[in-house]
C-alpha cells in the first residue's frame, strides 16, 4: 500500500462566527485520486483552502509528506509541491496563455524539465498550443479550466487540489476534462484531491471518496464501494428507490447530520 501523502486530523475552519468544517479528518495516499463529495455549501471548498493555506484552521493539524503545514504561508506550501486549482479557474486574464503556464513554473530551476512539461500540457490540451499567444481572458470557460489545470502541472507538484473542475461546463466538456485528469494521474503519477458536486464523474474518476455534509465527514470508502451504497446512489447519483425501502434509506440518511 502506498504511503499517505496528505493527512488532516480534526480540522476546523470558520468564516467569522460560522463554522464551515467541523473536525474533518481525511488522508490521501500517494498516486491516487481522492474525492470529497457534498452539496453546495457543505464545506468542500473550505477544506481545500485550509489545506493550501488560504484559510487558517482554528483547530486540528495538516501534514504533507510528514511535514506539518498547518496555517503555513501559501507560497511555502506551493514550494513544498502542493498546488491548488481554485473554483472558477482564476487565470491571469491579461497575460497570454503561455505566460499563464510559465507563471505555474516560476519556482522551478530545471529549464529542460519546464519545456518538457510545457509540451506535455500542450499534448493534453492541444487548444492551448493554438491559443498560446492569446490573452487568457479571451478563452472560453472550458479552455480556462484546461489552462488552470495545466498551470498547476507546470509547477511539477506532488499533489494537486482540484476544486469543482466541472463548474459551468457542458456535459461534453466535463467528460473531456475528467478524462484528462485521470490521464494525468495515471501517466504522471500525480496525486490529486478532487472536490466536486458531479458525484457520478467524481466517483468514476477517483479511487477513494469522502462524503461531506454540514462540514462533517459522514461516510468514506473506496469509490467502487461508494457507488454501490444505496444512500449514495439515491441522494448523489439520482437513482431513487421506491416504497418502504426508500423511506428507510431516507430515515437513515437523516442520522448523518
N, C-alpha and C positions, 0 to 999 in steps of 0.2 A: 504494500500500500504506500502511495506517495506521501511525502511529508506535508504537514499543514503549513501553508504559506501566510495565511491571514487568520487571526483569531480575535473575535470580540467577546468580551466577558462582562455581562451585566451592564451594558452601556445604556445610559440615559441621557437624552438631549432634549432641549426645550427652546421654544421661542418666547422669551419673556416668561410669563407665568404658565404658559401652555406646554405641557409635556408632549413631545412629538413621538419619541420612542422610549419605551419603559423596560429596562432590564433585558435588553437584547443580547443574546449570546449566539454566535454562529462561527463557523470556520469554513475556510476554503482550502482545498488541497491543491498542491502544485500540479499544473497541467490540465485541470478540469474547468468546466464551466459550471458555476453555481448560480442559482437564480433565487430572487426574493419576489414572491407573488403577493399581490394585495390590491385592494381597490384604491381609487383616488383618495388621497388624504390619510392612508394607512400609516405613512411614515417611511416609505421606501426611499424616497429621495434624501430624506434626513439621514438615513443610515449611510449613504454614500458620501454626503457632505461631511459627516462626522469622521468617517474613515480618512478622507483626503485633507482634513484639517481646516475646512471652510467653517465648520461649526465646532466649538469646543464642547465636549461632553461634560455633563455635570457629575456623572458617576461612571464607574467602570473603567476598563482598560482595552487598548487596541494594540495588538502585536503584529508586526510584519517581518517575516523571516527571523523571528525570535527577538526582534528589537521593539521596545516599547515606543510607539509613535503617537501615543495619546496626546492630543492638543499640540502637536508639533507644527512648525511653520509649513504651510502647503508646499513651498518651494523645496524645502528639505525632503519632504515626502516624495515629491517627484524625482528628486535626485537619487532616492533610495530605490527607484524602479517601479513606482506605483502611479499610474495615470488615470485621470478622471475624464470621461466623455460626458459632459453635462446634458441635462434635459434641455431641449430646444436648440441644440447644436452649438450656438455661441462661437461661430467662426469670426475671424477679423474681417469685416466686410469690405474695408478699403484696401486691403492687401490682396495681392494676386493669390491664386490657388497654390502656386509653387512656394510663395513666401509664407503662406499659412503652414504648409508642410514643413518648411525649414524651421519655422518657429517651434514645431514639435521637437526638433533635433538640437535645440540651442544648447543643451547641457552636454552634448556629445563631442568627443575629440577625434573619433575614428572616421575620417572623411570617406574612406573607401566603404566602410560599413553604412554610412549615411546614403551614399549613392546607390548601394545595393538595395537598401530598404526603400529608397525612392522608386527604383524600378519595380520593386515588389508591390508597392501600393498602386502603381500605375497598372500592374498586371491584374490586381484585384478589381480595380475600378478604372477601366480604360477611359471613361469620360473625363476623368481628372487630367489625364495627359492631354486630351483635346482642349481642355479649358485651362491649361496650366498658366497662361498669361492673363487670364480674365480675372477681374475683381471677384472675390468670393461672395460678395453681397449680391451679385447678379445670378448666382446659381439658384436652381430650384431647391425646394426643401429637401428632396431626396438626395440631390447632389451635395448639399451642405452636410447632410448626415454622413455621406460617404467621406467627405473631407474631414469631418470631425474625428471619425474613427481612424482614418489614415494619419492624421496629425498625431494621434496617440501612438500609433505603430512606429512613427518616426522617432519616438523617444526610446525605442527598444526596451519597453517595460517588461518587468516580470509579471505584473498584474494590471489589468485594465478594468476599471469600473465603468459599466455601461448603463446610462440612465435613460430608460424609455426610448430605445432606438427606433421604435415603430411610430412614435408620436407624430401625428399629422400626415402620415404617409399612406398611400393607397395599398390595398392588399398585395398587389403585384410587387410593388417596391419593397414592402415589408418582407415578403418572401425572399427577394433577392438579397436584402441586407442581412437577414438571418443566415442564409446560405453562406455568405462571405464570412460572417462572424464565426461560423463553425469551421470553415476552411482555415481561417487564421489560427484558430485554436489547434486544429489537428496538424497543420503543416508547420507552424512556427512554435508550437508548444506553449503559446501564451495563455496564462491563466486568466480567467475572466469571472467577474461578479456582475451579474445582469439583474437589473430591476425592470419589471415590465408588467403592464396591465394585460397584454395579449397573452393569456396564460397558455393557450394552445401552442403558440410559436415558441414561447419560453421553455415549456416542458419538453418539446420535441428537440430543442437545441441543447439544453443543459443536461448535466449529469446528476446533479443533486439540487434539491429545492427546499426552500423555507416558505411558509405561509405566514404573512403578517396581517394582523387585524388590530386596529386601535393601538398601534405602537408596540404590540407584543407578538412574539413568535408563538403561534398556536399549533403548528404542525411542521414536521420535517421528515424527509425520506428521500430515497433515490427518485429521480423524475419518473422512471419506469413504474415505480410503485405508486407515486402520487397520481399518475394518470389513471390508475385503476381504482383509486379510492372514490367511493360514491359521493362524498361531500365535495371533493374537487370536481368530479365530473358534472355534478349538478350546478354548483354555485360559481365555478370558474370556467368550465368548458361548455356550459349551457345544455348539458344532456340531462333533462329532467326526468325524475321518476314520478309515478302517479300513485294515488291511493294511500293506504295506511303506511306503506313502506316509506313513501316520500315524506309523509308527515313525521315519521320517526327520525328521518335524516335531518329535517328542519329543527326539531327539538334538540337533537344532539348538537347541531351547529351553534345554537344559542348558548350552549355551555362553553364555547370557545372564548367568548367575550369577557 
